[in-house]
Amino acid sequence: MTSKQQSRISDEILDALGHIQRRKLLYALLSHNPQDDTPVVVDGDESVEEELSRLVEMHHVHLPKLEDYGFIRWDRDSNEVSKGPNFEEIRPLLQLLNDHKDELPDDWL
C-alpha cells in the first residue's frame, strides 16, 4: 500500500469516528454477531423529535458515508447494517476505544 493510500484510509477512519452517531454505530458493530436476531440500538434514550432527527441524519449522511468508506454494508430495503469489506481497517481503533472506554467521557461511545 502506498503512503497516499494509507493517508486516505487514515483520513477516512478519523472522519468515520468524528461524529458520535457514526462512532456508536461502528462501536456496536464491533461486538455484534451477525447471527444474533436482536437489533443494535444506537441511542435508546431520546425524545421522539430527537429520534426522528437522528434517523433522518443517519439515513442521509452517516450511513451513506460509512458505506462509501466500506466500513459498513447497508441494505436500504430491509434497513439492516452489517460490517463492510473495510471494517477490519477500523477494527483496531474501535478495539482501542473499547479497551479504554472507562477513561473516555460518558457520552463518547
N, CA, C and O atoms as CSV, one atom per row, in Angstrom:
chain,resi,resn,atom,element,x,y,z
A,1,MET,N,N,0.840,-1.169,0.000
A,1,MET,CA,C,0.000,0.000,0.000
A,1,MET,C,C,0.892,1.242,0.000
A,1,MET,O,O,1.851,1.334,0.766
A,2,THR,N,N,0.564,2.173,-0.856
A,2,THR,CA,C,1.354,3.392,-0.927
A,2,THR,C,C,1.026,4.317,0.252
A,2,THR,O,O,0.004,4.160,0.920
A,3,SER,N,N,1.909,5.272,0.484
A,3,SER,CA,C,1.666,6.214,1.582
A,3,SER,C,C,0.433,7.071,1.295
A,3,SER,O,O,-0.260,7.492,2.221
A,4,LYS,N,N,0.159,7.329,0.026
A,4,LYS,CA,C,-1.037,8.099,-0.341
A,4,LYS,C,C,-2.304,7.310,-0.012
A,4,LYS,O,O,-3.270,7.872,0.504
A,5,GLN,N,N,-2.299,6.007,-0.311
A,5,GLN,CA,C,-3.451,5.164,0.028
A,5,GLN,C,C,-3.615,5.068,1.537
A,5,GLN,O,O,-4.735,5.136,2.044
A,6,GLN,N,N,-2.513,4.911,2.258
A,6,GLN,CA,C,-2.567,4.822,3.717
A,6,GLN,C,C,-3.102,6.109,4.317
A,6,GLN,O,O,-3.881,6.072,5.270
A,7,SER,N,N,-2.699,7.233,3.776
A,7,SER,CA,C,-3.177,8.527,4.249
A,7,SER,C,C,-4.676,8.667,4.015
A,7,SER,O,O,-5.398,9.165,4.879
A,8,ARG,N,N,-5.147,8.227,2.846
A,8,ARG,CA,C,-6.569,8.279,2.535
A,8,ARG,C,C,-7.358,7.421,3.510
A,8,ARG,O,O,-8.394,7.849,4.018
A,9,ILE,N,N,-6.878,6.223,3.772
A,9,ILE,CA,C,-7.559,5.321,4.704
A,9,ILE,C,C,-7.559,5.914,6.111
A,9,ILE,O,O,-8.572,5.855,6.808
A,10,SER,N,N,-6.439,6.480,6.530
A,10,SER,CA,C,-6.360,7.110,7.852
A,10,SER,C,C,-7.349,8.266,7.962
A,10,SER,O,O,-8.017,8.413,8.985
A,11,ASP,N,N,-7.446,9.080,6.924
A,11,ASP,CA,C,-8.398,10.191,6.926
A,11,ASP,C,C,-9.833,9.685,7.011
A,11,ASP,O,O,-10.655,10.255,7.728
A,12,GLU,N,N,-10.130,8.619,6.285
A,12,GLU,CA,C,-11.481,8.055,6.313
A,12,GLU,C,C,-11.818,7.490,7.695
A,12,GLU,O,O,-12.935,7.661,8.182
A,13,ILE,N,N,-10.860,6.826,8.317
A,13,ILE,CA,C,-11.080,6.272,9.653
A,13,ILE,C,C,-11.363,7.391,10.644
A,13,ILE,O,O,-12.313,7.305,11.422
A,14,LEU,N,N,-10.552,8.431,10.621
A,14,LEU,CA,C,-10.755,9.544,11.550
A,14,LEU,C,C,-12.072,10.267,11.273
A,14,LEU,O,O,-12.769,10.671,12.203
A,15,ASP,N,N,-12.410,10.428,10.000
A,15,ASP,CA,C,-13.682,11.055,9.662
A,15,ASP,C,C,-14.853,10.190,10.119
A,15,ASP,O,O,-15.843,10.706,10.637
A,16,ALA,N,N,-14.743,8.891,9.929
A,16,ALA,CA,C,-15.813,7.974,10.339
A,16,ALA,C,C,-16.067,8.056,11.837
A,16,ALA,O,O,-17.212,7.953,12.280
A,17,LEU,N,N,-15.020,8.237,12.613
A,17,LEU,CA,C,-15.152,8.306,14.067
A,17,LEU,C,C,-15.402,9.732,14.564
A,17,LEU,O,O,-15.522,9.957,15.768
A,18,GLY,N,N,-15.481,10.681,13.652
A,18,GLY,CA,C,-15.589,12.080,14.018
A,18,GLY,C,C,-16.971,12.532,14.465
A,18,GLY,O,O,-17.116,13.646,14.968
A,19,HIS,N,N,-17.985,11.700,14.295
A,19,HIS,CA,C,-19.336,12.062,14.734
A,19,HIS,C,C,-19.844,10.980,15.670
A,19,HIS,O,O,-19.624,9.792,15.432
A,20,ILE,N,N,-20.519,11.386,16.726
A,20,ILE,CA,C,-20.941,10.443,17.765
A,20,ILE,C,C,-21.847,9.334,17.221
A,20,ILE,O,O,-21.722,8.186,17.648
A,21,GLN,N,N,-22.746,9.643,16.302
A,21,GLN,CA,C,-23.652,8.609,15.787
A,21,GLN,C,C,-22.882,7.569,14.968
A,21,GLN,O,O,-23.194,6.379,15.031
A,22,ARG,N,N,-21.879,8.009,14.201
A,22,ARG,CA,C,-21.073,7.045,13.451
A,22,ARG,C,C,-20.232,6.207,14.407
A,22,ARG,O,O,-20.098,4.997,14.222
A,23,ARG,N,N,-19.658,6.853,15.443
A,23,ARG,CA,C,-18.873,6.117,16.448
A,23,ARG,C,C,-19.728,5.052,17.115
A,23,ARG,O,O,-19.314,3.899,17.240
A,24,LYS,N,N,-20.931,5.446,17.545
A,24,LYS,CA,C,-21.814,4.499,18.239
A,24,LYS,C,C,-22.181,3.318,17.346
A,24,LYS,O,O,-22.201,2.175,17.802
A,25,LEU,N,N,-22.468,3.587,16.092
A,25,LEU,CA,C,-22.825,2.506,15.172
A,25,LEU,C,C,-21.651,1.564,14.946
A,25,LEU,O,O,-21.801,0.347,15.047
A,26,LEU,N,N,-20.492,2.119,14.642
A,26,LEU,CA,C,-19.311,1.282,14.407
A,26,LEU,C,C,-18.924,0.506,15.662
A,26,LEU,O,O,-18.547,-0.663,15.590
A,27,TYR,N,N,-19.022,1.165,16.805
A,27,TYR,CA,C,-18.703,0.508,18.074
A,27,TYR,C,C,-19.673,-0.648,18.340
A,27,TYR,O,O,-19.261,-1.709,18.809
A,28,ALA,N,N,-20.957,-0.444,18.040
A,28,ALA,CA,C,-21.946,-1.509,18.220
A,28,ALA,C,C,-21.638,-2.691,17.298
A,28,ALA,O,O,-21.823,-3.844,17.687
A,29,LEU,N,N,-21.177,-2.413,16.094
A,29,LEU,CA,C,-20.841,-3.489,15.157
A,29,LEU,C,C,-19.598,-4.261,15.587
A,29,LEU,O,O,-19.416,-5.415,15.199
A,30,LEU,N,N,-18.748,-3.629,16.383
A,30,LEU,CA,C,-17.537,-4.296,16.859
A,30,LEU,C,C,-17.874,-5.589,17.593
A,30,LEU,O,O,-17.204,-6.604,17.401
A,31,SER,N,N,-18.896,-5.559,18.421
A,31,SER,CA,C,-19.232,-6.745,19.215
A,31,SER,C,C,-20.492,-7.447,18.743
A,31,SER,O,O,-20.871,-8.467,19.319
A,32,HIS,N,N,-21.155,-6.935,17.710
A,32,HIS,CA,C,-22.400,-7.535,17.231
A,32,HIS,C,C,-22.105,-8.759,16.381
A,32,HIS,O,O,-21.278,-8.722,15.470
A,33,ASN,N,N,-22.798,-9.841,16.699
A,33,ASN,CA,C,-22.679,-11.073,15.944
A,33,ASN,C,C,-23.771,-11.083,14.877
A,33,ASN,O,O,-24.948,-10.988,15.222
A,34,PRO,N,N,-23.429,-11.195,13.609
A,34,PRO,CA,C,-24.456,-11.171,12.559
A,34,PRO,C,C,-25.520,-12.256,12.715
A,34,PRO,O,O,-26.612,-12.123,12.160
A,35,GLN,N,N,-25.230,-13.318,13.452
A,35,GLN,CA,C,-26.222,-14.366,13.651
A,35,GLN,C,C,-27.252,-13.998,14.713
A,35,GLN,O,O,-28.290,-14.650,14.821
A,36,ASP,N,N,-26.971,-12.950,15.501
A,36,ASP,CA,C,-27.933,-12.516,16.512
A,36,ASP,C,C,-29.187,-11.993,15.827
A,36,ASP,O,O,-29.116,-11.349,14.781
A,37,ASP,N,N,-30.334,-12.279,16.432
A,37,ASP,CA,C,-31.586,-11.759,15.905
A,37,ASP,C,C,-31.960,-10.431,16.542
A,37,ASP,O,O,-32.913,-9.780,16.113
A,38,THR,N,N,-31.218,-10.028,17.561
A,38,THR,CA,C,-31.549,-8.785,18.254
A,38,THR,C,C,-30.975,-7.597,17.503
A,38,THR,O,O,-29.814,-7.632,17.094
A,39,PRO,N,N,-31.770,-6.534,17.312
A,39,PRO,CA,C,-31.266,-5.359,16.608
A,39,PRO,C,C,-30.288,-4.575,17.475
A,39,PRO,O,O,-30.345,-4.628,18.703
A,40,VAL,N,N,-29.412,-3.865,16.832
A,40,VAL,CA,C,-28.486,-2.977,17.529
A,40,VAL,C,C,-29.195,-1.648,17.734
A,40,VAL,O,O,-29.662,-1.041,16.770
A,41,VAL,N,N,-29.282,-1.191,18.973
A,41,VAL,CA,C,-29.899,0.096,19.282
A,41,VAL,C,C,-28.777,1.106,19.489
A,41,VAL,O,O,-27.941,0.948,20.379
A,42,VAL,N,N,-28.767,2.132,18.667
A,42,VAL,CA,C,-27.688,3.117,18.726
A,42,VAL,C,C,-27.925,4.123,19.841
A,42,VAL,O,O,-26.978,4.508,20.527
A,43,ASP,N,N,-29.149,4.551,20.038
A,43,ASP,CA,C,-29.436,5.529,21.082
A,43,ASP,C,C,-30.881,5.355,21.504
A,43,ASP,O,O,-31.788,5.736,20.764
A,44,GLY,N,N,-31.113,4.790,22.673
A,44,GLY,CA,C,-32.460,4.493,23.110
A,44,GLY,C,C,-33.061,5.490,24.076
A,44,GLY,O,O,-34.222,5.339,24.455
A,45,ASP,N,N,-32.317,6.504,24.491
A,45,ASP,CA,C,-32.807,7.445,25.497
A,45,ASP,C,C,-32.925,8.842,24.895
A,45,ASP,O,O,-32.121,9.727,25.187
A,46,GLU,N,N,-33.956,9.029,24.037
A,46,GLU,CA,C,-34.136,10.307,23.386
A,46,GLU,C,C,-35.619,10.563,23.141
A,46,GLU,O,O,-36.423,9.631,23.148
A,47,SER,N,N,-35.974,11.804,22.927
A,47,SER,CA,C,-37.367,12.152,22.643
A,47,SER,C,C,-37.723,11.708,21.221
A,47,SER,O,O,-36.845,11.354,20.434
A,48,VAL,N,N,-39.002,11.730,20.908
A,48,VAL,CA,C,-39.460,11.352,19.575
A,48,VAL,C,C,-38.867,12.297,18.528
A,48,VAL,O,O,-38.462,11.858,17.452
A,49,GLU,N,N,-38.819,13.575,18.841
A,49,GLU,CA,C,-38.248,14.560,17.915
A,49,GLU,C,C,-36.755,14.303,17.699
A,49,GLU,O,O,-36.272,14.364,16.568
A,50,GLU,N,N,-36.031,14.020,18.769
A,50,GLU,CA,C,-34.594,13.728,18.652
A,50,GLU,C,C,-34.366,12.446,17.859
A,50,GLU,O,O,-33.450,12.360,17.040
A,51,GLU,N,N,-35.209,11.458,18.113
A,51,GLU,CA,C,-35.079,10.194,17.387
A,51,GLU,C,C,-35.321,10.392,15.895
A,51,GLU,O,O,-34.571,9.865,15.074
A,52,LEU,N,N,-36.358,11.145,15.535
A,52,LEU,CA,C,-36.651,11.406,14.127
A,52,LEU,C,C,-35.497,12.154,13.460
A,52,LEU,O,O,-35.097,11.819,12.345
A,53,SER,N,N,-34.971,13.153,14.138
A,53,SER,CA,C,-33.844,13.909,13.604
A,53,SER,C,C,-32.628,13.009,13.409
A,53,SER,O,O,-31.953,13.081,12.382
A,54,ARG,N,N,-32.352,12.159,14.400
A,54,ARG,CA,C,-31.210,11.242,14.300
A,54,ARG,C,C,-31.393,10.272,13.140
A,54,ARG,O,O,-30.449,10.013,12.393
A,55,LEU,N,N,-32.598,9.734,12.984
A,55,LEU,CA,C,-32.841,8.762,11.917
A,55,LEU,C,C,-32.690,9.395,10.532
A,55,LEU,O,O,-32.134,8.780,9.623
A,56,VAL,N,N,-33.180,10.609,10.378
A,56,VAL,CA,C,-33.032,11.308,9.095
A,56,VAL,C,C,-31.555,11.558,8.801
A,56,VAL,O,O,-31.088,11.336,7.684
A,57,GLU,N,N,-30.829,12.020,9.814
A,57,GLU,CA,C,-29.396,12.278,9.634
A,57,GLU,C,C,-28.637,10.981,9.342
A,57,GLU,O,O,-27.744,10.963,8.495
A,58,MET,N,N,-28.986,9.905,10.035
A,58,MET,CA,C,-28.328,8.616,9.769
A,58,MET,C,C,-28.576,8.194,8.323
A,58,MET,O,O,-27.653,7.771,7.627
A,59,HIS,N,N,-29.822,8.310,7.877
A,59,HIS,CA,C,-30.203,7.849,6.541
A,59,HIS,C,C,-29.545,8.664,5.424
A,59,HIS,O,O,-29.135,8.114,4.402
A,60,HIS,N,N,-29.449,9.976,5.630
A,60,HIS,CA,C,-28.972,10.844,4.549
A,60,HIS,C,C,-27.500,11.223,4.642
A,60,HIS,O,O,-26.919,11.676,3.655
A,61,VAL,N,N,-26.883,11.046,5.815
A,61,VAL,CA,C,-25.496,11.475,5.978
A,61,VAL,C,C,-24.591,10.324,6.427
A,61,VAL,O,O,-23.676,9.928,5.705
A,62,HIS,N,N,-24.853,9.799,7.613
A,62,HIS,CA,C,-23.898,8.887,8.242
A,62,HIS,C,C,-23.818,7.513,7.578
A,62,HIS,O,O,-22.721,7.022,7.314
A,63,LEU,N,N,-24.953,6.893,7.308
A,63,LEU,CA,C,-24.906,5.573,6.674
A,63,LEU,C,C,-24.294,5.623,5.276
A,63,LEU,O,O,-23.463,4.773,4.956
A,64,PRO,N,N,-24.672,6.590,4.426
A,64,PRO,CA,C,-24.014,6.653,3.114
A,64,PRO,C,C,-22.496,6.857,3.213
A,64,PRO,O,O,-21.735,6.264,2.448
A,65,LYS,N,N,-22.067,7.692,4.151
A,65,LYS,CA,C,-20.630,7.959,4.314
A,65,LYS,C,C,-19.896,6.688,4.731
A,65,LYS,O,O,-18.865,6.346,4.152
A,66,LEU,N,N,-20.429,5.985,5.739
A,66,LEU,CA,C,-19.768,4.764,6.214
A,66,LEU,C,C,-19.784,3.673,5.150
A,66,LEU,O,O,-18.853,2.875,5.052
A,67,GLU,N,N,-20.847,3.646,4.355
A,67,GLU,CA,C,-20.913,2.678,3.255
A,67,GLU,C,C,-19.894,3.028,2.169
A,67,GLU,O,O,-19.226,2.140,1.639
A,68,ASP,N,N,-19.771,4.316,1.836
A,68,ASP,CA,C,-18.776,4.741,0.841
A,68,ASP,C,C,-17.361,4.369,1.275
A,68,ASP,O,O,-16.538,3.984,0.445
A,69,TYR,N,N,-17.077,4.483,2.562
A,69,TYR,CA,C,-15.763,4.119,3.089
A,69,TYR,C,C,-15.572,2.607,3.145
A,69,TYR,O,O,-14.448,2.131,3.305
A,70,GLY,N,N,-16.649,1.854,3.015
A,70,GLY,CA,C,-16.550,0.397,3.060
A,70,GLY,C,C,-16.539,-0.176,4.473
A,70,GLY,O,O,-16.258,-1.361,4.656
A,71,PHE,N,N,-16.841,0.647,5.469
A,71,PHE,CA,C,-16.844,0.159,6.848
A,71,PHE,C,C,-18.135,-0.584,7.184
A,71,PHE,O,O,-18.160,-1.405,8.100
A,72,ILE,N,N,-19.207,-0.297,6.446
A,72,ILE,CA,C,-20.475,-0.996,6.654
A,72,ILE,C,C,-21.054,-1.428,5.317
A,72,ILE,O,O,-20.671,-0.931,4.258
A,73,ARG,N,N,-21.988,-2.366,5.397
A,73,ARG,CA,C,-22.882,-2.695,4.291
A,73,ARG,C,C,-24.266,-2.273,4.756
A,73,ARG,O,O,-24.670,-2.576,5.879
A,74,TRP,N,N,-24.981,-1.584,3.907
A,74,TRP,CA,C,-26.290,-1.064,4.287
A,74,TRP,C,C,-27.321,-1.528,3.285
A,74,TRP,O,O,-27.289,-1.131,2.120
A,75,ASP,N,N,-28.233,-2.365,3.734
A,75,ASP,CA,C,-29.347,-2.822,2.902
A,75,ASP,C,C,-30.490,-1.835,3.114
A,75,ASP,O,O,-31.163,-1.863,4.144
A,76,ARG,N,N,-30.700,-0.975,2.146
A,76,ARG,CA,C,-31.719,0.073,2.276
A,76,ARG,C,C,-33.134,-0.503,2.313
A,76,ARG,O,O,-34.019,0.080,2.938
A,77,ASP,N,N,-33.352,-1.624,1.658
A,77,ASP,CA,C,-34.691,-2.217,1.633
A,77,ASP,C,C,-35.099,-2.752,3.003
A,77,ASP,O,O,-36.223,-2.527,3.452
A,78,SER,N,N,-34.182,-3.461,3.665
A,78,SER,CA,C,-34.503,-4.021,4.978
A,78,SER,C,C,-34.031,-3.115,6.115
A,78,SER,O,O,-34.316,-3.364,7.286
A,79,ASN,N,N,-33.298,-2.053,5.740
A,79,ASN,CA,C,-32.723,-1.114,6.706
A,79,ASN,C,C,-31.803,-1.823,7.696
A,79,ASN,O,O,-31.806,-1.513,8.888
A,80,GLU,N,N,-31.022,-2.768,7.201
A,80,GLU,CA,C,-30.067,-3.505,8.023
A,80,GLU,C,C,-28.648,-3.072,7.692
A,80,GLU,O,O,-28.306,-2.810,6.539
A,81,VAL,N,N,-27.836,-3.007,8.736
A,81,VAL,CA,C,-26.437,-2.610,8.604
A,81,VAL,C,C,-25.577,-3.747,9.133
A,81,VAL,O,O,-25.875,-4.332,10.174
A,82,SER,N,N,-24.512,-4.054,8.412
A,82,SER,CA,C,-23.563,-5.073,8.856
A,82,SER,C,C,-22.148,-4.575,8.555
A,82,SER,O,O,-21.967,-3.541,7.911
A,83,LYS,N,N,-21.171,-5.308,9.019
A,83,LYS,CA,C,-19.771,-4.940,8.789
A,83,LYS,C,C,-19.478,-4.973,7.290
A,83,LYS,O,O,-19.898,-5.883,6.576
A,84,GLY,N,N,-18.754,-3.966,6.840
A,84,GLY,CA,C,-18.415,-3.874,5.434
A,84,GLY,C,C,-17.054,-4.478,5.132
A,84,GLY,O,O,-16.372,-4.960,6.037
A,85,PRO,N,N,-16.651,-4.456,3.856
A,85,PRO,CA,C,-15.390,-5.075,3.449
A,85,PRO,C,C,-14.150,-4.410,4.058
A,85,PRO,O,O,-13.097,-5.040,4.146
A,86,ASN,N,N,-14.262,-3.153,4.474
A,86,ASN,CA,C,-13.122,-2.450,5.061
A,86,ASN,C,C,-13.226,-2.326,6.580
A,86,ASN,O,O,-12.472,-1.568,7.191
A,87,PHE,N,N,-14.147,-3.060,7.191
A,87,PHE,CA,C,-14.337,-2.946,8.640
A,87,PHE,C,C,-13.059,-3.301,9.393
A,87,PHE,O,O,-12.769,-2.704,10.430
A,88,GLU,N,N,-12.303,-4.250,8.894
A,88,GLU,CA,C,-11.076,-4.675,9.594
A,88,GLU,C,C,-10.045,-3.550,9.673
A,88,GLU,O,O,-9.181,-3.567,10.550
A,89,GLU,N,N,-10.127,-2.574,8.768
A,89,GLU,CA,C,-9.202,-1.443,8.814
A,89,GLU,C,C,-9.495,-0.524,10.005
A,89,GLU,O,O,-8.586,0.123,10.525
A,90,ILE,N,N,-10.751,-0.464,10.435
A,90,ILE,CA,C,-11.124,0.410,11.532
A,90,ILE,C,C,-11.204,-0.352,12.860
A,90,ILE,O,O,-11.245,0.260,13.927
A,91,ARG,N,N,-11.226,-1.681,12.790
A,91,ARG,CA,C,-11.352,-2.508,13.997
A,91,ARG,C,C,-10.285,-2.206,15.061
A,91,ARG,O,O,-10.647,-2.090,16.231
A,92,PRO,N,N,-8.997,-2.072,14.726
A,92,PRO,CA,C,-8.002,-1.818,15.782
A,92,PRO,C,C,-8.288,-0.548,16.596
A,92,PRO,O,O,-8.105,-0.533,17.814
A,93,LEU,N,N,-8.731,0.500,15.927
A,93,LEU,CA,C,-9.037,1.734,16.651
A,93,LEU,C,C,-10.298,1.571,17.495
A,93,LEU,O,O,-10.357,2.081,18.614
A,94,LEU,N,N,-11.301,0.873,16.984
A,94,LEU,CA,C,-12.505,0.597,17.772
A,94,LEU,C,C,-12.168,-0.259,18.988
A,94,LEU,O,O,-12.698,-0.041,20.078
A,95,GLN,N,N,-11.283,-1.235,18.793
A,95,GLN,CA,C,-10.869,-2.090,19.910
A,95,GLN,C,C,-10.108,-1.284,20.960
A,95,GLN,O,O,-10.273,-1.500,22.160
A,96,LEU,N,N,-9.278,-0.357,20.498
A,96,LEU,CA,C,-8.548,0.524,21.415
A,96,LEU,C,C,-9.531,1.371,22.236
A,96,LEU,O,O,-9.359,1.526,23.445
A,97,LEU,N,N,-10.552,1.912,21.579
A,97,LEU,CA,C,-11.583,2.671,22.293
A,97,LEU,C,C,-12.290,1.783,23.315
A,97,LEU,O,O,-12.552,2.206,24.441
A,98,ASN,N,N,-12.592,0.561,22.916
A,98,ASN,CA,C,-13.253,-0.374,23.824
A,98,ASN,C,C,-12.370,-0.688,25.036
A,98,ASN,O,O,-12.849,-0.735,26.169
A,99,ASP,N,N,-11.103,-0.899,24.788
A,99,ASP,CA,C,-10.176,-1.229,25.874
A,99,ASP,C,C,-10.017,-0.087,26.873
A,99,ASP,O,O,-9.658,-0.315,28.028
A,100,HIS,N,N,-10.284,1.141,26.430
A,100,HIS,CA,C,-10.098,2.318,27.285
A,100,HIS,C,C,-11.402,3.090,27.500
A,100,HIS,O,O,-11.374,4.280,27.814
A,101,LYS,N,N,-12.542,2.418,27.331
A,101,LYS,CA,C,-13.820,3.129,27.428
A,101,LYS,C,C,-14.066,3.734,28.804
A,101,LYS,O,O,-14.802,4.714,28.916
A,102,ASP,N,N,-13.473,3.178,29.846
A,102,ASP,CA,C,-13.636,3.743,31.188
A,102,ASP,C,C,-12.913,5.082,31.335
A,102,ASP,O,O,-13.210,5.856,32.245
A,103,GLU,N,N,-11.980,5.347,30.450
A,103,GLU,CA,C,-11.218,6.592,30.506
A,103,GLU,C,C,-11.811,7.683,29.606
A,103,GLU,O,O,-11.360,8.828,29.633
A,104,LEU,N,N,-12.812,7.323,28.820
A,104,LEU,CA,C,-13.426,8.274,27.887
A,104,LEU,C,C,-14.606,8.962,28.540
A,104,LEU,O,O,-15.180,8.435,29.492
A,105,PRO,N,N,-14.983,10.146,28.036
A,105,PRO,CA,C,-16.198,10.798,28.563
A,105,PRO,C,C,-17.411,9.890,28.367
A,105,PRO,O,O,-17.445,9.089,27.433
A,106,ASP,N,N,-18.392,10.012,29.233
A,106,ASP,CA,C,-19.565,9.140,29.232
A,106,ASP,C,C,-20.314,9.147,27.903
A,106,ASP,O,O,-20.830,8.108,27.489
A,107,ASP,N,N,-20.385,10.272,27.235
A,107,ASP,CA,C,-21.156,10.368,26.004
A,107,ASP,C,C,-20.335,10.100,24.742
A,107,ASP,O,O,-20.784,10.406,23.638
A,108,TRP,N,N,-19.162,9.544,24.891
A,108,TRP,CA,C,-18.290,9.347,23.734
A,108,TRP,C,C,-18.609,8.074,22.966
A,108,TRP,O,O,-18.401,8.019,21.753
A,109,LEU,N,N,-19.108,7.054,23.643
A,109,LEU,CA,C,-19.456,5.786,22.971
A,109,LEU,C,C,-20.890,5.408,23.245
A,109,LEU,O,O,-21.359,4.376,22.764
